Amino acid sequence: MISGNVDVYDGPVSRYVSNSGVSMLAADYRLAPEHPYPVPVEDCYAGLSWLVEHTSELGVDRPGSQSWA
């Protein structure tokens, strides 16, 4: 997990994804104080839920689908 905003990390994360082939999801979420807890957490969870529902069309593995030896 990276804290900050997408603009700050767009370059480094784009290079990481390009070089490694690892997919990444950046979830934008509403901020406090206008949107207090648990709104930001729920926004991130909604992004993760969307990712899980669309893994096949995005060509990514479902979370927890890999086995580690």
C-alpha positions as CSV (number, residue, x, y, z in Angstrom):
1,M,0.0,0.0,0.0
2,I,1.2,3.4,-0.9
3,S,0.0,6.6,0.8
4,G,-0.3,9.8,-1.1
5,N,-2.0,10.5,-4.4
6,V,-1.8,9.0,-7.9
7,D,0.0,12.1,-9.3
8,V,2.9,11.7,-6.9
9,Y,3.5,8.1,-7.7
10,D,2.3,7.9,-11.3
11,G,5.8,7.9,-12.8
12,P,7.5,5.4,-10.5
13,V,4.5,3.0,-10.5
14,S,4.2,3.2,-14.3
15,R,7.9,2.3,-14.6
16,Y,7.5,-0.6,-12.1
17,V,4.5,-2.0,-13.9
18,S,6.2,-1.6,-17.3
19,N,9.4,-3.3,-16.1
20,S,7.8,-6.1,-14.0
21,G,4.6,-6.9,-15.8
22,V,2.8,-6.7,-12.4
23,S,-0.6,-5.1,-12.5
24,M,-1.5,-2.4,-10.0
25,L,-4.7,-0.8,-8.9
26,A,-4.9,2.8,-7.6
27,A,-8.1,3.4,-5.7
28,D,-9.2,7.0,-5.4
29,Y,-11.2,7.6,-2.3
30,R,-13.0,10.5,-0.6
31,L,-11.1,12.3,2.1
32,A,-11.9,13.4,5.6
33,P,-13.0,15.7,7.1
34,E,-15.7,16.1,4.4
35,H,-16.1,12.3,4.3
36,P,-15.2,10.8,7.8
37,Y,-14.5,7.2,8.6
38,P,-15.5,4.7,7.4
39,V,-16.2,6.4,4.0
40,P,-12.6,6.2,2.7
41,V,-12.2,2.6,3.7
42,E,-15.5,1.7,2.0
43,D,-14.4,3.5,-1.2
44,C,-11.2,1.4,-1.2
45,Y,-13.1,-1.8,-0.6
46,A,-15.5,-0.9,-3.4
47,G,-12.4,-0.5,-5.7
48,L,-11.1,-3.9,-4.6
49,S,-14.5,-5.5,-5.1
50,W,-14.7,-4.1,-8.6
51,L,-11.3,-5.5,-9.4
52,V,-12.3,-9.0,-8.2
53,E,-15.4,-8.8,-10.3
54,H,-13.5,-7.8,-13.5
55,T,-10.3,-9.9,-13.2
56,S,-11.0,-12.0,-16.3
57,E,-11.7,-9.1,-18.6
58,L,-8.6,-7.3,-17.2
59,G,-6.4,-10.3,-17.5
60,V,-5.3,-10.4,-13.9
61,D,-5.3,-13.1,-11.3
62,R,-8.0,-13.1,-8.6
63,P,-6.6,-12.1,-5.2
64,G,-5.5,-15.3,-3.3
65,S,-5.5,-17.4,-6.5
66,Q,-1.7,-18.0,-6.5
67,S,0.0,-20.7,-4.4
68,W,3.4,-20.0,-2.9
69,A,5.9,-22.8,-2.4
